[in-house]
Amino acid sequence: MSKATRERLDSFWELSDELLNTVLFVLIGVEVLALSFDLPYLIAGLVAVPLVLAARWITVMAQVGGFSLVREFSEKTVPSWPRG
């Protein structure tokens, strides 16, 4: 690919990413308006957020660990990943 083609392709994917993120956050905002804020839902949300963040961290750490066998990552990719 030529440099101009690569730049246009990168621009296309960046624009697609921004548009999809915009749609996602608008849909989340609309859903928040439709929610009822009862105590059980608030407790479930407070429990779910750390669980989802921990699960995401574990999956990213596992993928970086697996791919680090064939590719080198920067030190800040997963901050607490042990370096050998």
N, C-alpha and C positions, 0 to 999 in steps of 0.2 A: 504494500500500500504506500502511496505517496504521503508526504508529510501533511499536505492539505486535506487529503481524504481521512487520515487518522485524526486530525483536529476536528473535522466536521463530524466524524463518528463519535468522538469523545463529547462534543457539544450536544449531539443528539441524545446520548445516554444521560448526560447531566441534566438536560431539560426534562427528559422523561422521568428521571428520579425526582426532580423538584415538583413536577406536576402530580405524580403519584403520592408523594408525601403531603402535598396540599390537599388532595382528595381524602387521604387517610385522616388527617387531622380535622378536616371539616366534618367527616362522618363521626369521628370520636366526639366532637363538640355537639353534634346533633343528638348523639346517644346520651351524653351527659344531661342534656335538657329533658330527656324522656325518663331518666332514672328517678326512683324515689329513694331518698336518703334515710333509710331505716337503720337502726343499730346493727342488725345482723349483716347487712350489706357493707356497712362501713368496716366492721371487724373482718369480714371476708376479704375486702380490698386491702386492708392493712396487713393481713397475713399473706395474701397472694403476691403483692409487689416484691417483698424480699425473696420469696420462693422463686419467682420468675427471674429475678436478677441473678440469683445464685445458680439456677439452672443454665442461664445464658452464659455465665462466666465459666461454668464447668465444661459446657460444650465447646466454647471457644478455646479454652485451655487444652482440651483433648485434641481438637483439630490442629492447633499450633504444635502440640507435642508430636502428633503423627506426621505432619508435614515437615517438621524440622529435621526429620531424617533425610529428606530429599531437597530441602530448601532452607536457606538461612533467613531468620527473622531479626528485626531490630530488637534491642533490649526492652523497649517500651511497648511491644506488641501485647503482651500480657504481663503487667508490672510485677507480679509476684512469682512468675515462672522461674524455677530454679535453673540457673545456667551451669552447664558442665563443660 
